[in-house]
Amino acid sequence: MRTAPDSPEESMHVSITRPSTPEEALALLRGARSELGTPIADLVVTDEHLTTAFANRNRRPEWVWTADRDGRTAGRVAGWGAPANDQPWILDFFDLGEEPDRVDVMTALLRRATADLRAGGLEQVELNLFPPAGWRDDPPPALPDLLAAAKAAGFEILVTRRRFRWTPAAGLPSVRDGLRFEPVSGPDDPVLADAYLRTFQGSLDAHTRRSLRTRDAAELAAEELADMVNYAGPVDGWRVAYDAGGALVGLVTGNPGAKVFTGYVGVVPEQRGHGYARELLAWMTTWQAEHGAEKVVGETDDENVPMRRAFEAVGFEEESARIDLVG
């Protein structure tokens, strides 16, 4: 009498492996392909990125899952997070492999990764996919497969986003006279925290709205500002802005370097509708350019039309898209 397989992986004749050391993780991930054809999707599979990310603890062996079938790699998934955090922020590394049933294999990987992360205390698992800007009309072949696997594994799309890029060829943007930009002492600066908290009111950001359904706003603001240091810090360039009359306008965060990120542009509710998002972004882009930026990237939700127009007004070009799924 034949017994049923103990798990879906057994029925598919694949085994899912989690490495125990960074060296083993690197060996398992090398040679992966993103198949999405965008700068960030292609970057995360490179040896240079992976080596640096594991050395910095942005990637960990316990955040890697690979599927093996008859001695060959059938699919791979990996997460990304802050060096001090126990769990990753996102799963962002996906290699579908070349098996005929690669959607099923990826589904099994995502189910296992989700189960392991939840067992480790992560309440919500998020996937970030980085397809081309025109993904709806002309999707790369891998995208429907990744979305199908994510859906089968219990994920749903939370939001779609746009990724923008500024380079010196666009020229330095002007900043409106009369605005005053004040530095902050750190992510826990009370003036910064108050400004950030106030921008939550009427926010167009899907992640913020979702989090506020179950989280205390002040607690969420403090946590997100602390996390922001990991991708838009140090705080040397972070600023709160005031108008000519001394009224708070909002805040902007970003980091110095050659390839940098605009972390957050927020305008307080009573100052919206006056084009201040463009001014905050222009100030930050100029500051970053003066500190050696050869490329500045930033993102916003598709729904956030005012921020999209601010990027375009400052000279950013749309580079790619992002699809955020939660499960």
Order of alpha helices (4+ residues) and beta strands (2+ residues): alpha-beta-alpha-alpha-alpha-beta-beta-beta-alpha-beta-alpha-beta-beta-alpha-alpha-alpha-beta-beta-beta-alpha-beta-alpha-beta
